[in-house]
Amino acid sequence: MSGKLRFRFMSLATLALVAQFAAAEPLRVRVTGLRSDDGTVHVALFDSEQAFADRKPLREADVPIKDGEAKWVADDLPPGRYAIRAYHDENGNRSLDRTGIGIPDEPVGYSNNARSKFGPPRYDDIAFSNEGGSDEVVIRTERVVSPGGQFGAGFAVVYSESPYKGADSYQVWPFPSLTYFGKRFFIFGPRMGYILGGTDPWTLSAIGQVRFRALDPEDSDFLEGMDKRDPTFEAGLRLRWNGPKRIDVSVSASTDVLDQHNGQDFSFDINRGFRFEQWMISPSFQLLWQSRNLSQYYYGVSSKEARPDRPEYDPGATWTYGPGVSVTCQALDPWTIIASVGLEFLGPGITDSPVVDQHTLVRGFFGISRQFGGPKGP
């Protein structure tokens, strides 16, 4: 390259660099709706939909609060398309506290003041064009759930195919559907829990849930002479990771607290939510390990129950696994409809039982309830 061409190239590069810095101007952000000056406001600036989904902000800061407002300036920000999330870190733990089902438990706001009933708003709803100038982005934070919690009451039914030989092909359990999502305590149909601790995106909760499986010897001639197996209530711990892109992963351990089977189970669950306006569709997968006592109670045959066509059987510890999908609809606000269906593949320790004649079960849930006390915003 000749000296003259090199000079021209360097001049153009210098002009482009100068133009870029000349175009870069500060972005001013003001966060309102803060109930107190305690703690700080965490502001995160995203420059793409992927960065927002992965929770990887271009810039972020913890901003002090004065007179119920927090102000932040992002200097030297080139013109472009951006999005902002802000939350009031009331307890100063540098984390967005959440309820046991992953709902933010501290006031949250987004650019364009976008709101959503199913997790964070879409990137397109919160993105804005920053062309420089003196315009100010104003974000109002709100609690997703009101301070008194969110209540719901309605009706629900649990459905499951029966694995037992000669029994009715399905089992149905109707029950009142009660829901409550508070600061730490939550009830969701046959499940409940209490948050013990954690920092975003992790939460550790004490949990309890109904195990609906049952065996009634009156259901078939083949089961006659068997002891009745009843549903029970199990309690334990759950560690949950509320990941990006509405991915939730949890591991839990439970034990029988009503002395029915006196066993334990360990489960691994993963689900991914997809939002479509007032609908949320969530595919899921569960892997479940069941202790020997639990498996013996529901699938074993004791010596006193044995007969020539039903030999004594001890399944030992067993596994089940399977996919599922749930659908949540809030188009009839304040009514919420939840439905789910799944497959349960029974492991060999179960399918080898003389009282079991199924390898795969279909299970489902349907509930409708009226909501009170939040969440706020459309």
Disulfide bonds with the S-S distance in Angstrom:
none
